[in-house]
Amino acid sequence: MEHPGTAAAAGLTRVAETSTTSQVSIVPLCLPASTSTVNGVVPYGPAFIVYTLAVNAAIIAIGSELLTPFRQDTNSLYLTEKLNELGVEVAFKTIVGDNQRDLVSAARIALSRADILIFMGGLGPTEDDLTREAVAQALDVELHRDSEILSQLERRFAGRKMKMSPNNHKQADILAGATVLPNVNGTAPGQWLGGKYNDDEKIIILLPGPPHELKALFEEQCFNRLRAKLPAQFIATRVLKVVMMSESQCDARIAPIYKEYPDVQTTILAGAGEIQIHLRSRHISLELAELRVEKLAEEIENELEDFIFSHKGESLEQIVSYYLQMRNLTLAVAESCTGGLLGERITSISGSSRYFLGGAIVYSDELKTKFAEVPAELIAKHGAVSREVAAALAEGIRQRCGADLGLAITGVAGPTGGTEQKPVGLVFHALASESGTEVIERRFPGDRKRIRWFATQQALDMVRRKFM
């Protein structure tokens, strides 16, 4: 249903649904002449220029509740995934409270910098549902009450033997020139408006906020409509995971490499004991996008070598699981400062009972002796947090459980308990096997939670490196 009326005010001009006008961006690429072919053709070489049709989106989540600690915007994650399937990059995400002035401002900013604008929420019947009014004001177009939608609302309420409140009438207000997107799961229909704004083509979509309504409506009413309008674009992605390297060290080593790939977006995300390198490329064919991402990933892997533990999104505990199962080996753990976190991470993998025998949480000195057979005199001489005790824990738990490998952690997680000789963050990790025992000393920054996670990362990485 396309609503009658004019949308020509303020430079917004209605265009046919079949139009595929879009700005063209020119991306110069430099590749070796020996670059692999795609379908038998060299896609580009040093003297070639690739033209792509770049379409970007802005997602505006509306609702004051999203600006509190109690409600998260999850809809935008779903929409980002679906838009990426169409080759559309989400360039901006905005959360705006239920204030018309702020909503109008956010809409105008989005109009100035994105091709596709998706507004989520604020289509309900209450006084603070202001999306329709704000978008109309930002575009300088009129709202018209649609009698057919109003009748549908009345029939919906009557079918449930309920009387429709007068404030529900506003849900029938439609932007001039917009196409109504029926919502079979709720009372708020979506809206679609396409046209020229300041000489640039825009697509404006209004969606209801409840996730089950938004997802169904987007799938049924928007996805194929967008596909029909957009130029063919494809996005290829790759995530490389790096363990026990700082963000600055990682970037210093790979920046000279990824800077040679201007058509691949490289993002480095730092966590506790893990760096994620996200690679993303958009091209006119999936083969071309994948070729560029794979080539850069290969160069980064060659540079970082064994610091990279995953190139398909696996967690470190998954990688450890692969190695142990491939070699038919068993593992037992003895934990002090991590308090069971290491065992929890190992057993989070389905089928871990095939290689993980169990272990012990040995906080007290007495239990280190009782469960992991650490000599009391060794603890008295070197202290519970020491290289010697870590080795004894790993060896003792290995023997006690009859495992091929014994893995142990002892340290000071804080925030109390540290001394000048043994400060907060000092952790010893030990891995015992038939061939001997390895001990690694680390000093981790951060609070108690972060230090404990760092410690388990280091311990798992010791197992991984054992079999590389």
Secondary structure, DSSP 4 states (H G I P E B T S, - for coil): -BPPS---GGG-EE--TT-----EEEEE----TTPPPBTTB----TT-EEEEE--EEEEEEE-GGGGSTT----HHHHHHHHHHHTT-EEEEEEEE-S-HHHHHHHHHHHHHH-SEEEEES--SSSTT--HHHHHHHHHT--EEE-HHHHHHHHHHHHHTT-PPPGGGGGGGEEETTPEEE--TTSS--EEEEEEEETTEEEEEEEE-SSHHHHHHHIIIIIHHHHHHHSPP-EEEEEEEEEES--HHHHHHHHHHHHTT-TTEEEEEEEETTEEEEEEEEEESSHHHHHHHHHHHHHHHHHHHGGGEEESSS--HHHHHHHHHHHTT--EEEEESTTTTHHHHHHHTSTTGGGTEEEEEE--SHHHHHHHH---HHHHHHH-SSSHHHHHHHHHHHHHHHT-SEEEEEEE--SSSS--SSS-TTEEEEEEEETTEEEEEEEE--S-HHHHHHHHHHHHHHHHHHHT-
